[in-house]
Amino acid sequence: MSVDTSAITKVFSAISAANVVPAIITFVISYFVLKIVVKIVGNLLDRTPMEKTIVRFIRSSLHIVMWVLISVITASALGIDTTSMVALISVASLAVSLAVQGALSNLAGGIQVLLSKPFKAGDYVEAGGVSGTVKEVGLAYTK
């Protein structure tokens, strides 16, 4: 069985010694921009009265998006055609979101509960014939 290595050869042939140094500089600058953006957004989120769970979710989502952007920008600086890379990321994101559609629905419900605050930790609640004291409200569950 033979493997077609033309696509891999095409990607690595675009990389040259002249592209490596600018790509490293681009990566370092992008990394520091990521740190600054995350710190600024984190400080802004800490000032809001949002639940800590939502703040953690937003921070981790921001990290993921920023790292994907850094990857695409660095690949572009290396001389790699990023069109197919962006298309692959888009298709993978669509596939993952369709695969976890039910979980995403529950996550959206958890965010809605955290934002609307119908109850909070320490409240006594009755729902569906069950009663008890709320210990913790999370994105995906409430104890």
N, CA, C and O atoms as CSV, one atom per row, in Angstrom:
chain,resi,resn,atom,element,x,y,z
A,1,MET,N,N,0.851,-1.168,0.000
A,1,MET,CA,C,0.000,0.000,0.000
A,1,MET,C,C,0.900,1.235,0.000
A,1,MET,O,O,1.810,1.342,0.823
A,2,SER,N,N,0.651,2.160,-0.913
A,2,SER,CA,C,1.468,3.367,-0.992
A,2,SER,C,C,0.688,4.558,-0.452
A,2,SER,O,O,-0.539,4.617,-0.533
A,3,VAL,N,N,1.430,5.487,0.091
A,3,VAL,CA,C,0.847,6.685,0.665
A,3,VAL,C,C,1.212,7.864,-0.224
A,3,VAL,O,O,2.373,8.032,-0.595
A,4,ASP,N,N,0.217,8.682,-0.566
A,4,ASP,CA,C,0.458,9.863,-1.382
A,4,ASP,C,C,0.978,10.975,-0.472
A,4,ASP,O,O,0.241,11.498,0.364
A,5,THR,N,N,2.220,11.324,-0.638
A,5,THR,CA,C,2.848,12.333,0.209
A,5,THR,C,C,2.957,13.684,-0.476
A,5,THR,O,O,3.680,14.559,-0.001
A,6,SER,N,N,2.259,13.867,-1.572
A,6,SER,CA,C,2.379,15.124,-2.325
A,6,SER,C,C,1.843,16.314,-1.530
A,6,SER,O,O,2.409,17.405,-1.594
A,7,ALA,N,N,0.764,16.114,-0.785
A,7,ALA,CA,C,0.210,17.226,-0.005
A,7,ALA,C,C,1.168,17.636,1.109
A,7,ALA,O,O,1.367,18.825,1.358
A,8,ILE,N,N,1.760,16.646,1.776
A,8,ILE,CA,C,2.708,16.946,2.850
A,8,ILE,C,C,3.953,17.618,2.280
A,8,ILE,O,O,4.473,18.570,2.861
A,9,THR,N,N,4.422,17.123,1.154
A,9,THR,CA,C,5.587,17.709,0.498
A,9,THR,C,C,5.299,19.148,0.084
A,9,THR,O,O,6.166,20.014,0.200
A,10,LYS,N,N,4.092,19.404,-0.395
A,10,LYS,CA,C,3.704,20.759,-0.804
A,10,LYS,C,C,3.715,21.715,0.378
A,10,LYS,O,O,4.164,22.855,0.256
A,11,VAL,N,N,3.216,21.250,1.536
A,11,VAL,CA,C,3.185,22.101,2.737
A,11,VAL,C,C,4.599,22.433,3.176
A,11,VAL,O,O,4.914,23.596,3.427
A,12,PHE,N,N,5.462,21.415,3.272
A,12,PHE,CA,C,6.812,21.651,3.769
A,12,PHE,C,C,7.700,22.346,2.750
A,12,PHE,O,O,8.694,22.962,3.133
A,13,SER,N,N,7.377,22.268,1.482
A,13,SER,CA,C,8.162,22.983,0.481
A,13,SER,C,C,7.907,24.485,0.554
A,13,SER,O,O,8.741,25.276,0.111
A,14,ALA,N,N,6.776,24.882,1.101
A,14,ALA,CA,C,6.467,26.307,1.243
A,14,ALA,C,C,7.285,26.945,2.367
A,14,ALA,O,O,7.484,28.159,2.388
A,15,ILE,N,N,7.758,26.109,3.305
A,15,ILE,CA,C,8.529,26.617,4.440
A,15,ILE,C,C,9.979,26.766,4.005
A,15,ILE,O,O,10.589,25.836,3.477
A,16,SER,N,N,10.512,27.954,4.241
A,16,SER,CA,C,11.916,28.196,3.909
A,16,SER,C,C,12.593,28.840,5.112
A,16,SER,O,O,11.928,29.284,6.048
A,17,ALA,N,N,13.903,28.885,5.078
A,17,ALA,CA,C,14.659,29.489,6.183
A,17,ALA,C,C,14.300,30.962,6.341
A,17,ALA,O,O,14.325,31.497,7.449
A,18,ALA,N,N,13.969,31.609,5.242
A,18,ALA,CA,C,13.604,33.025,5.300
A,18,ALA,C,C,12.255,33.237,5.986
A,18,ALA,O,O,11.987,34.327,6.490
A,19,ASN,N,N,11.406,32.212,6.012
A,19,ASN,CA,C,10.090,32.330,6.648
A,19,ASN,C,C,10.102,31.966,8.122
A,19,ASN,O,O,9.204,32.372,8.860
A,20,VAL,N,N,11.103,31.208,8.571
A,20,VAL,CA,C,11.089,30.684,9.941
A,20,VAL,C,C,11.231,31.795,10.972
A,20,VAL,O,O,10.475,31.833,11.943
A,21,VAL,N,N,12.188,32.701,10.778
A,21,VAL,CA,C,12.401,33.776,11.759
A,21,VAL,C,C,11.175,34.682,11.866
A,21,VAL,O,O,10.734,34.956,12.982
A,22,PRO,N,N,10.602,35.162,10.750
A,22,PRO,CA,C,9.375,35.963,10.889
A,22,PRO,C,C,8.218,35.183,11.529
A,22,PRO,O,O,7.401,35.759,12.247
A,23,ALA,N,N,8.153,33.879,11.267
A,23,ALA,CA,C,7.097,33.073,11.871
A,23,ALA,C,C,7.284,32.962,13.378
A,23,ALA,O,O,6.314,33.021,14.133
A,24,ILE,N,N,8.529,32.802,13.818
A,24,ILE,CA,C,8.802,32.743,15.264
A,24,ILE,C,C,8.459,34.074,15.910
A,24,ILE,O,O,7.850,34.110,16.979
A,25,ILE,N,N,8.845,35.160,15.271
A,25,ILE,CA,C,8.518,36.495,15.808
A,25,ILE,C,C,7.004,36.682,15.855
A,25,ILE,O,O,6.469,37.203,16.833
A,26,THR,N,N,6.323,36.261,14.807
A,26,THR,CA,C,4.861,36.349,14.770
A,26,THR,C,C,4.235,35.536,15.891
A,26,THR,O,O,3.301,35.996,16.549
A,27,PHE,N,N,4.748,34.325,16.113
A,27,PHE,CA,C,4.225,33.478,17.184
A,27,PHE,C,C,4.432,34.130,18.549
A,27,PHE,O,O,3.511,34.156,19.365
A,28,VAL,N,N,5.624,34.654,18.803
A,28,VAL,CA,C,5.920,35.276,20.106
A,28,VAL,C,C,5.031,36.492,20.332
A,28,VAL,O,O,4.473,36.662,21.416
A,29,ILE,N,N,4.898,37.332,19.316
A,29,ILE,CA,C,4.031,38.514,19.450
A,29,ILE,C,C,2.581,38.083,19.670
A,29,ILE,O,O,1.887,38.647,20.515
A,30,SER,N,N,2.125,37.089,18.914
A,30,SER,CA,C,0.755,36.584,19.073
A,30,SER,C,C,0.535,36.018,20.469
A,30,SER,O,O,-0.527,36.214,21.059
A,31,TYR,N,N,1.537,35.316,21.001
A,31,TYR,CA,C,1.428,34.750,22.350
A,31,TYR,C,C,1.268,35.856,23.386
A,31,TYR,O,O,0.437,35.749,24.289
A,32,PHE,N,N,2.070,36.929,23.257
A,32,PHE,CA,C,1.947,38.025,24.212
A,32,PHE,C,C,0.615,38.757,24.050
A,32,PHE,O,O,0.035,39.206,25.039
A,33,VAL,N,N,0.130,38.880,22.831
A,33,VAL,CA,C,-1.191,39.472,22.606
A,33,VAL,C,C,-2.265,38.605,23.278
A,33,VAL,O,O,-3.192,39.126,23.898
A,34,LEU,N,N,-2.130,37.272,23.147
A,34,LEU,CA,C,-3.066,36.358,23.810
A,34,LEU,C,C,-3.076,36.600,25.307
A,34,LEU,O,O,-4.142,36.705,25.912
A,35,LYS,N,N,-1.896,36.688,25.911
A,35,LYS,CA,C,-1.804,36.909,27.355
A,35,LYS,C,C,-2.459,38.227,27.753
A,35,LYS,O,O,-3.176,38.289,28.752
A,36,ILE,N,N,-2.216,39.282,26.973
A,36,ILE,CA,C,-2.775,40.599,27.284
A,36,ILE,C,C,-4.300,40.577,27.140
A,36,ILE,O,O,-5.015,41.080,28.006
A,37,VAL,N,N,-4.796,39.988,26.037
A,37,VAL,CA,C,-6.243,39.934,25.807
A,37,VAL,C,C,-6.937,39.126,26.901
A,37,VAL,O,O,-7.977,39.534,27.420
A,38,VAL,N,N,-6.354,37.977,27.248
A,38,VAL,CA,C,-6.953,37.140,28.290
A,38,VAL,C,C,-6.960,37.874,29.627
A,38,VAL,O,O,-7.931,37.785,30.378
A,39,LYS,N,N,-5.885,38.597,29.927
A,39,LYS,CA,C,-5.831,39.346,31.196
A,39,LYS,C,C,-6.864,40.476,31.217
A,39,LYS,O,O,-7.545,40.678,32.222
A,40,ILE,N,N,-6.976,41.207,30.111
A,40,ILE,CA,C,-7.946,42.307,30.047
A,40,ILE,C,C,-9.373,41.774,30.167
A,40,ILE,O,O,-10.175,42.296,30.942
A,41,VAL,N,N,-9.683,40.727,29.391
A,41,VAL,CA,C,-11.029,40.145,29.452
A,41,VAL,C,C,-11.286,39.560,30.837
A,41,VAL,O,O,-12.386,39.692,31.373
A,42,GLY,N,N,-10.270,38.913,31.420
A,42,GLY,CA,C,-10.415,38.363,32.771
A,42,GLY,C,C,-10.703,39.442,33.798
A,42,GLY,O,O,-11.559,39.263,34.665
A,43,ASN,N,N,-9.988,40.574,33.708
A,43,ASN,CA,C,-10.241,41.687,34.634
A,43,ASN,C,C,-11.646,42.256,34.452
A,43,ASN,O,O,-12.322,42.578,35.430
A,44,LEU,N,N,-12.082,42.377,33.195
A,44,LEU,CA,C,-13.439,42.872,32.940
A,44,LEU,C,C,-14.485,41.896,33.472
A,44,LEU,O,O,-15.490,42.315,34.047
A,45,LEU,N,N,-14.254,40.600,33.282
A,45,LEU,CA,C,-15.208,39.604,33.770
A,45,LEU,C,C,-15.244,39.549,35.293
A,45,LEU,O,O,-16.296,39.315,35.886
A,46,ASP,N,N,-14.086,39.767,35.926
A,46,ASP,CA,C,-14.055,39.764,37.388
A,46,ASP,C,C,-14.857,40.918,37.978
A,46,ASP,O,O,-15.344,40.819,39.104
A,47,ARG,N,N,-14.998,41.992,37.242
A,47,ARG,CA,C,-15.758,43.154,37.723
A,47,ARG,C,C,-17.263,42.986,37.547
A,47,ARG,O,O,-18.047,43.722,38.146
A,48,THR,N,N,-17.663,42.025,36.732
A,48,THR,CA,C,-19.094,41.810,36.503
A,48,THR,C,C,-19.653,40.888,37.581
A,48,THR,O,O,-18.909,40.117,38.186
A,49,PRO,N,N,-20.950,40.963,37.821
A,49,PRO,CA,C,-21.549,40.090,38.838
A,49,PRO,C,C,-21.909,38.696,38.301
A,49,PRO,O,O,-22.838,38.064,38.804
A,50,MET,N,N,-21.184,38.218,37.288
A,50,MET,CA,C,-21.472,36.909,36.707
A,50,MET,C,C,-20.994,35.795,37.628
A,50,MET,O,O,-20.084,35.973,38.438
A,51,GLU,N,N,-21.633,34.648,37.476
A,51,GLU,CA,C,-21.229,33.463,38.213
A,51,GLU,C,C,-19.812,33.059,37.803
A,51,GLU,O,O,-19.410,33.268,36.659
A,52,LYS,N,N,-19.065,32.485,38.730
A,52,LYS,CA,C,-17.690,32.061,38.448
A,52,LYS,C,C,-17.641,30.982,37.370
A,52,LYS,O,O,-16.678,30.907,36.606
A,53,THR,N,N,-18.666,30.156,37.308
A,53,THR,CA,C,-18.700,29.095,36.316
A,53,THR,C,C,-18.755,29.671,34.907
A,53,THR,O,O,-18.064,29.182,34.013
A,54,ILE,N,N,-19.560,30.693,34.700
A,54,ILE,CA,C,-19.654,31.326,33.381
A,54,ILE,C,C,-18.341,32.027,33.044
A,54,ILE,O,O,-17.892,31.993,31.898
A,55,VAL,N,N,-17.730,32.658,34.035
A,55,VAL,CA,C,-16.455,33.341,33.811
A,55,VAL,C,C,-15.392,32.337,33.375
A,55,VAL,O,O,-14.626,32.612,32.451
A,56,ARG,N,N,-15.336,31.182,34.026
A,56,ARG,CA,C,-14.370,30.139,33.638
A,56,ARG,C,C,-14.659,29.631,32.228
A,56,ARG,O,O,-13.734,29.396,31.451
A,57,PHE,N,N,-15.932,29.462,31.897
A,57,PHE,CA,C,-16.316,28.997,30.562
A,57,PHE,C,C,-15.886,30.002,29.499
A,57,PHE,O,O,-15.337,29.612,28.468
A,58,ILE,N,N,-16.126,31.279,29.733
A,58,ILE,CA,C,-15.750,32.316,28.765
A,58,ILE,C,C,-14.234,32.361,28.605
A,58,ILE,O,O,-13.729,32.470,27.488
A,59,ARG,N,N,-13.503,32.278,29.723
A,59,ARG,CA,C,-12.036,32.302,29.656
A,59,ARG,C,C,-11.491,31.114,28.865
A,59,ARG,O,O,-10.610,31.284,28.022
A,60,SER,N,N,-12.002,29.926,29.128
A,60,SER,CA,C,-11.488,28.754,28.412
A,60,SER,C,C,-11.869,28.807,26.932
A,60,SER,O,O,-11.080,28.399,26.080
A,61,SER,N,N,-13.058,29.299,26.619
A,61,SER,CA,C,-13.458,29.459,25.217
A,61,SER,C,C,-12.562,30.467,24.509
A,61,SER,O,O,-12.162,30.258,23.363
A,62,LEU,N,N,-12.250,31.557,25.196
A,62,LEU,CA,C,-11.369,32.574,24.631
A,62,LEU,C,C,-9.977,31.998,24.369
A,62,LEU,O,O,-9.373,32.274,23.333
A,63,HIS,N,N,-9.472,31.197,25.308
A,63,HIS,CA,C,-8.168,30.560,25.111
A,63,HIS,C,C,-8.164,29.684,23.859
A,63,HIS,O,O,-7.230,29.742,23.060
A,64,ILE,N,N,-9.199,28.881,23.692
A,64,ILE,CA,C,-9.267,27.981,22.542
A,64,ILE,C,C,-9.298,28.779,21.243
A,64,ILE,O,O,-8.561,28.471,20.305
A,65,VAL,N,N,-10.141,29.796,21.186
A,65,VAL,CA,C,-10.252,30.608,19.968
A,65,VAL,C,C,-8.932,31.316,19.663
A,65,VAL,O,O,-8.498,31.367,18.512
A,66,MET,N,N,-8.303,31.857,20.695
A,66,MET,CA,C,-7.040,32.570,20.492
A,66,MET,C,C,-5.936,31.625,20.007
A,66,MET,O,O,-5.152,32.003,19.136
A,67,TRP,N,N,-5.860,30.409,20.550
A,67,TRP,CA,C,-4.834,29.462,20.108
A,67,TRP,C,C,-5.078,29.012,18.672
A,67,TRP,O,O,-4.123,28.806,17.923
A,68,VAL,N,N,-6.317,28.860,18.282
A,68,VAL,CA,C,-6.611,28.513,16.885
A,68,VAL,C,C,-6.159,29.655,15.974
A,68,VAL,O,O,-5.554,29.415,14.929
A,69,LEU,N,N,-6.450,30.892,16.368
A,69,LEU,CA,C,-6.015,32.049,15.572
A,69,LEU,C,C,-4.497,32.132,15.495
A,69,LEU,O,O,-3.946,32.414,14.431
A,70,ILE,N,N,-3.815,31.890,16.613
A,70,ILE,CA,C,-2.351,31.918,16.621
A,70,ILE,C,C,-1.800,30.850,15.672
A,70,ILE,O,O,-0.833,31.094,14.951
A,71,SER,N,N,-2.413,29.680,15.677
A,71,SER,CA,C,-1.957,28.603,14.789
A,71,SER,C,C,-2.090,29.003,13.332
A,71,SER,O,O,-1.171,28.791,12.541
A,72,VAL,N,N,-3.225,29.578,12.971
A,72,VAL,CA,C,-3.450,29.984,11.578
A,72,VAL,C,C,-2.512,31.120,11.188
A,72,VAL,O,O,-1.955,31.112,10.090
A,73,ILE,N,N,-2.331,32.090,12.069
A,73,ILE,CA,C,-1.456,33.229,11.763
A,73,ILE,C,C,-0.006,32.766,11.609
A,73,ILE,O,O,0.692,33.203,10.695
A,74,THR,N,N,0.443,31.886,12.499
A,74,THR,CA,C,1.819,31.384,12.419
A,74,THR,C,C,2.027,30.540,11.162
A,74,THR,O,O,3.060,30.651,10.502
A,75,ALA,N,N,1.060,29.709,10.837
A,75,ALA,CA,C,1.165,28.905,9.610
A,75,ALA,C,C,1.224,29.808,8.384
A,75,ALA,O,O,1.967,29.534,7.441
A,76,SER,N,N,0.454,30.865,8.397
A,76,SER,CA,C,0.476,31.813,7.285
A,76,SER,C,C,1.838,32.503,7.193
A,76,SER,O,O,2.355,32.722,6.098
A,77,ALA,N,N,2.416,32.845,8.350
A,77,ALA,CA,C,3.739,33.482,8.353
A,77,ALA,C,C,4.820,32.529,7.852
A,77,ALA,O,O,5.842,32.968,7.323
A,78,LEU,N,N,4.598,31.242,8.016
A,78,LEU,CA,C,5.551,30.247,7.502
A,78,LEU,C,C,5.431,30.068,5.994
A,78,LEU,O,O,6.275,29.416,5.379
A,79,GLY,N,N,4.403,30.635,5.401
A,79,GLY,CA,C,4.204,30.516,3.966
A,79,GLY,C,C,3.269,29.396,3.581
A,79,GLY,O,O,3.136,29.072,2.401
A,80,ILE,N,N,2.614,28.795,4.571
A,80,ILE,CA,C,1.676,27.705,4.317
A,80,ILE,C,C,0.339,28.313,3.908
A,80,ILE,O,O,-0.118,29.280,4.519
A,81,ASP,N,N,-0.289,27.752,2.879
A,81,ASP,CA,C,-1.617,28.204,2.455
A,81,ASP,C,C,-2.625,27.796,3.526
A,81,ASP,O,O,-2.862,26.607,3.737
A,82,THR,N,N,-3.207,28.765,4.191
A,82,THR,CA,C,-4.087,28.489,5.330
A,82,THR,C,C,-5.550,28.321,4.931
A,82,THR,O,O,-6.396,28.075,5.790
A,83,THR,N,N,-5.855,28.449,3.661
A,83,THR,CA,C,-7.240,28.301,3.218
A,83,THR,C,C,-7.780,26.925,3.576
A,83,THR,O,O,-8.869,26.803,4.136
A,84,SER,N,N,-7.014,25.891,3.251
A,84,SER,CA,C,-7.473,24.537,3.560
A,84,SER,C,C,-7.465,24.279,5.064
A,84,SER,O,O,-8.292,23.519,5.569
A,85,MET,N,N,-6.541,24.904,5.775
A,85,MET,CA,C,-6.482,24.756,7.232
A,85,MET,C,C,-7.737,25.344,7.882
A,85,MET,O,O,-8.325,24.731,8.773
A,86,VAL,N,N,-8.139,26.521,7.439
A,86,VAL,CA,C,-9.347,27.150,7.973
A,86,VAL,C,C,-10.583,26.327,7.617
A,86,VAL,O,O,-11.484,26.167,8.440
A,87,ALA,N,N,-10.623,25.809,6.400
A,87,ALA,CA,C,-11.749,24.958,5.991
A,87,ALA,C,C,-11.815,23.697,6.845
A,87,ALA,O,O,-12.901,23.276,7.243
A,88,LEU,N,N,-10.670,23.094,7.127
A,88,LEU,CA,C,-10.616,21.897,7.969
A,88,LEU,C,C,-11.083,22.201,9.387
A,88,LEU,O,O,-11.831,21.420,9.974
A,89,ILE,N,N,-10.650,23.324,9.936
A,89,ILE,CA,C,-11.087,23.727,11.282
A,89,ILE,C,C,-12.595,23.955,11.297
A,89,ILE,O,O,-13.274,23.570,12.249
A,90,SER,N,N,-13.115,24.576,10.249
A,90,SER,CA,C,-14.564,24.831,10.174
A,90,SER,C,C,-15.358,23.533,10.112
A,90,SER,O,O,-16.360,23.381,10.810
A,91,VAL,N,N,-14.915,22.604,9.283
A,91,VAL,CA,C,-15.613,21.325,9.163
A,91,VAL,C,C,-15.526,20.537,10.468
A,91,VAL,O,O,-16.510,19.939,10.904
A,92,ALA,N,N,-14.346,20.538,11.092
A,92,ALA,CA,C,-14.187,19.827,12.369
A,92,ALA,C,C,-15.073,20.441,13.442
A,92,ALA,O,O,-15.675,19.719,14.236
A,93,SER,N,N,-15.157,21.767,13.474
A,93,SER,CA,C,-16.020,22.441,14.456
A,93,SER,C,C,-17.483,22.079,14.229
A,93,SER,O,O,-18.220,21.831,15.184
A,94,LEU,N,N,-17.899,22.048,12.974
A,94,LEU,CA,C,-19.272,21.668,12.657
A,94,LEU,C,C,-19.547,20.228,13.074
A,94,LEU,O,O,-20.593,19.940,13.655
A,95,ALA,N,N,-18.620,19.329,12.783
A,95,ALA,CA,C,-18.806,17.922,13.142
A,95,ALA,C,C,-18.891,17.737,14.656
A,95,ALA,O,O,-19.734,16.988,15.149
A,96,VAL,N,N,-18.025,18.412,15.377
A,96,VAL,CA,C,-18.046,18.300,16.838
A,96,VAL,C,C,-19.331,18.890,17.399
A,96,VAL,O,O,-19.945,18.303,18.289
A,97,SER,N,N,-19.743,20.042,16.888
A,97,SER,CA,C,-20.969,20.664,17.410
A,97,SER,C,C,-22.200,19.820,17.109
A,97,SER,O,O,-23.118,19.765,17.927
A,98,LEU,N,N,-22.240,19.160,15.953
A,98,LEU,CA,C,-23.369,18.275,15.667
A,98,LEU,C,C,-23.328,17.021,16.537
A,98,LEU,O,O,-24.372,16.502,16.934
A,99,ALA,N,N,-22.126,16.538,16.832
A,99,ALA,CA,C,-21.990,15.331,17.659
A,99,ALA,C,C,-22.400,15.583,19.107
A,99,ALA,O,O,-22.915,14.684,19.771
A,100,VAL,N,N,-22.178,16.773,19.587
A,100,VAL,CA,C,-22.494,17.081,20.992
A,100,VAL,C,C,-23.679,18.040,21.098
A,100,VAL,O,O,-23.765,18.837,22.032
A,101,GLN,N,N,-24.577,17.953,20.143
A,101,GLN,CA,C,-25.720,18.860,20.095
A,101,GLN,C,C,-26.550,18.804,21.377
A,101,GLN,O,O,-26.955,19.844,21.896
A,102,GLY,N,N,-26.805,17.608,21.889
A,102,GLY,CA,C,-27.590,17.475,23.116
A,102,GLY,C,C,-26.878,18.088,24.301
A,102,GLY,O,O,-27.495,18.776,25.114
A,103,ALA,N,N,-25.574,17.842,24.405
A,103,ALA,CA,C,-24.799,18.406,25.509
A,103,ALA,C,C,-24.740,19.933,25.405
A,103,ALA,O,O,-24.797,20.631,26.418
A,104,LEU,N,N,-24.626,20.446,24.175
A,104,LEU,CA,C,-24.614,21.895,23.984
A,104,LEU,C,C,-25.954,22.514,24.387
A,104,LEU,O,O,-25.997,23.627,24.912
A,105,SER,N,N,-27.044,21.786,24.139
A,105,SER,CA,C,-28.356,22.252,24.552
A,105,SER,C,C,-28.429,22.353,26.076
A,105,SER,O,O,-28.947,23.328,26.621
A,106,ASN,N,N,-27.903,21.332,26.754
A,106,ASN,CA,C,-27.873,21.368,28.216
A,106,ASN,C,C,-26.962,22.473,28.731
A,106,ASN,O,O,-27.265,23.116,29.736
A,107,LEU,N,N,-25.841,22.695,28.040
A,107,LEU,CA,C,-24.925,23.754,28.417
A,107,LEU,C,C,-25.604,25.118,28.288
A,107,LEU,O,O,-25.455,25.978,29.157
A,108,ALA,N,N,-26.345,25.307,27.203
A,108,ALA,CA,C,-27.073,26.568,27.020
A,108,ALA,C,C,-28.114,26.748,28.124
A,108,ALA,O,O,-28.313,27.856,28.621
A,109,GLY,N,N,-28.779,25.646,28.506
A,109,GLY,CA,C,-29.741,25.717,29.608
A,109,GLY,C,C,-29.056,26.071,30.917
A,109,GLY,O,O,-29.589,26.843,31.714
A,110,GLY,N,N,-27.864,25.503,31.141
A,110,GLY,CA,C,-27.102,25.828,32.350
A,110,GLY,C,C,-26.684,27.281,32.392
A,110,GLY,O,O,-26.735,27.919,33.443
A,111,ILE,N,N,-26.268,27.809,31.244
A,111,ILE,CA,C,-25.898,29.226,31.171
A,111,ILE,C,C,-27.114,30.092,31.452
A,111,ILE,O,O,-27.012,31.104,32.145
A,112,GLN,N,N,-28.265,29.697,30.919
A,112,GLN,CA,C,-29.489,30.457,31.155
A,112,GLN,C,C,-29.853,30.455,32.643
A,112,GLN,O,O,-30.258,31.482,33.187
A,113,VAL,N,N,-29.708,29.310,33.291
A,113,VAL,CA,C,-30.005,29.237,34.729
A,113,VAL,C,C,-29.028,30.109,35.511
A,113,VAL,O,O,-29.427,30.798,36.450
A,114,LEU,N,N,-27.748,30.083,35.128
A,114,LEU,CA,C,-26.765,30.898,35.839
A,114,LEU,C,C,-27.000,32.396,35.636
A,114,LEU,O,O,-26.793,33.194,36.551
A,115,LEU,N,N,-27.433,32.770,34.429
A,115,LEU,CA,C,-27.655,34.196,34.165
A,115,LEU,C,C,-28.957,34.709,34.758
A,115,LEU,O,O,-29.006,35.822,35.283
A,116,SER,N,N,-30.016,33.903,34.680
A,116,SER,CA,C,-31.311,34.365,35.188
A,116,SER,C,C,-31.425,34.226,36.700
A,116,SER,O,O,-32.239,34.903,37.326
A,117,LYS,N,N,-30.614,33.353,37.288
A,117,LYS,CA,C,-30.548,33.147,38.736
A,117,LYS,C,C,-31.914,32.903,39.380
A,117,LYS,O,O,-32.296,33.638,40.290
A,118,PRO,N,N,-32.662,31.885,38.928
A,118,PRO,CA,C,-33.931,31.603,39.590
A,118,PRO,C,C,-33.710,31.044,41.005
A,118,PRO,O,O,-34.586,31.142,41.865
A,119,PHE,N,N,-32.539,30.465,41.227
A,119,PHE,CA,C,-32.140,30.003,42.546
A,119,PHE,C,C,-30.624,30.002,42.612
A,119,PHE,O,O,-29.942,30.007,41.587
A,120,LYS,N,N,-30.109,29.994,43.830
A,120,LYS,CA,C,-28.659,30.006,44.011
A,120,LYS,C,C,-28.297,29.043,45.131
A,120,LYS,O,O,-29.177,28.498,45.797
A,121,ALA,N,N,-27.011,28.837,45.336
A,121,ALA,CA,C,-26.556,27.916,46.377
A,121,ALA,C,C,-27.105,28.369,47.727
A,121,ALA,O,O,-27.028,29.544,48.084
A,122,GLY,N,N,-27.661,27.409,48.470
A,122,GLY,CA,C,-28.237,27.701,49.787
A,122,GLY,C,C,-29.744,27.813,49.779
A,122,GLY,O,O,-30.366,27.762,50.840
A,123,ASP,N,N,-30.364,27.968,48.588
A,123,ASP,CA,C,-31.823,28.075,48.498
A,123,ASP,C,C,-32.463,26.691,48.666
A,123,ASP,O,O,-31.891,25.674,48.273
A,124,TYR,N,N,-33.652,26.679,49.254
A,124,TYR,CA,C,-34.435,25.461,49.373
A,124,TYR,C,C,-35.407,25.445,48.199
A,124,TYR,O,O,-36.158,26.403,48.014
A,125,VAL,N,N,-35.408,24.363,47.391
A,125,VAL,CA,C,-36.256,24.298,46.208
A,125,VAL,C,C,-37.038,22.993,46.184
A,125,VAL,O,O,-36.631,21.982,46.757
A,126,GLU,N,N,-38.188,23.054,45.492
A,126,GLU,CA,C,-38.998,21.867,45.229
A,126,GLU,C,C,-39.243,21.817,43.727
A,126,GLU,O,O,-39.721,22.787,43.139
A,127,ALA,N,N,-38.912,20.680,43.105
A,127,ALA,CA,C,-39.100,20.539,41.661
A,127,ALA,C,C,-39.374,19.082,41.342
A,127,ALA,O,O,-38.630,18.200,41.770
A,128,GLY,N,N,-40.422,18.827,40.603
A,128,GLY,CA,C,-40.744,17.478,40.163
A,128,GLY,C,C,-40.954,16.496,41.306
A,128,GLY,O,O,-40.597,15.324,41.186
A,129,GLY,N,N,-41.514,16.948,42.388
A,129,GLY,CA,C,-41.770,16.078,43.529
A,129,GLY,C,C,-40.553,15.837,44.410
A,129,GLY,O,O,-40.625,15.077,45.376
A,130,VAL,N,N,-39.446,16.474,44.087
A,130,VAL,CA,C,-38.229,16.342,44.883
A,130,VAL,C,C,-37.907,17.694,45.490
A,130,VAL,O,O,-38.036,18.722,44.826
A,131,SER,N,N,-37.489,17.700,46.751
A,131,SER,CA,C,-37.142,18.958,47.399
A,131,SER,C,C,-35.769,18.826,48.053
A,131,SER,O,O,-35.323,17.728,48.386
A,132,GLY,N,N,-35.123,19.953,48.226
A,132,GLY,CA,C,-33.806,19.951,48.863
A,132,GLY,C,C,-33.164,21.312,48.789
A,132,GLY,O,O,-33.726,22.262,48.243
A,133,THR,N,N,-31.970,21.385,49.351
A,133,THR,CA,C,-31.212,22.632,49.372
A,133,THR,C,C,-30.173,22.595,48.254
A,133,THR,O,O,-29.464,21.604,48.085
A,134,VAL,N,N,-30.092,23.669,47.504
A,134,VAL,CA,C,-29.140,23.773,46.397
A,134,VAL,C,C,-27.743,23.958,46.981
A,134,VAL,O,O,-27.501,24.871,47.771
A,135,LYS,N,N,-26.820,23.067,46.574
A,135,LYS,CA,C,-25.437,23.167,47.053
A,135,LYS,C,C,-24.554,23.901,46.052
A,135,LYS,O,O,-23.680,24.680,46.431
A,136,GLU,N,N,-24.794,23.641,44.759
A,136,GLU,CA,C,-23.954,24.233,43.719
A,136,GLU,C,C,-24.725,24.304,42.416
A,136,GLU,O,O,-25.453,23.375,42.065
A,137,VAL,N,N,-24.564,25.411,41.696
A,137,VAL,CA,C,-25.163,25.567,40.380
A,137,VAL,C,C,-24.020,25.619,39.379
A,137,VAL,O,O,-23.181,26.517,39.445
A,138,GLY,N,N,-23.975,24.662,38.448
A,138,GLY,CA,C,-22.933,24.605,37.439
A,138,GLY,C,C,-23.497,24.806,36.049
A,138,GLY,O,O,-24.696,25.024,35.877
A,139,LEU,N,N,-22.619,24.731,35.053
A,139,LEU,CA,C,-23.072,24.871,33.670
A,139,LEU,C,C,-23.908,23.678,33.224
A,139,LEU,O,O,-24.892,23.850,32.506
A,140,ALA,N,N,-23.534,22.485,33.634
A,140,ALA,CA,C,-24.215,21.286,33.140
A,140,ALA,C,C,-25.106,20.623,34.186
A,140,ALA,O,O,-25.885,19.733,33.847
A,141,TYR,N,N,-25.012,21.028,35.427
A,141,TYR,CA,C,-25.782,20.368,36.477
A,141,TYR,C,C,-26.001,21.303,37.659
A,141,TYR,O,O,-25.334,22.329,37.795
A,142,THR,N,N,-26.935,20.934,38.494
A,142,THR,CA,C,-27.176,21.628,39.769
A,142,THR,C,C,-27.247,20.566,40.849
A,142,THR,O,O,-28.016,19.611,40.736
A,143,LYS,N,N,-26.453,20.724,41.893
A,143,LYS,CA,C,-26.476,19.769,43.013
A,143,LYS,C,C,-27.439,20.285,44.068
A,143,LYS,O,O,-27.622,19.645,45.103
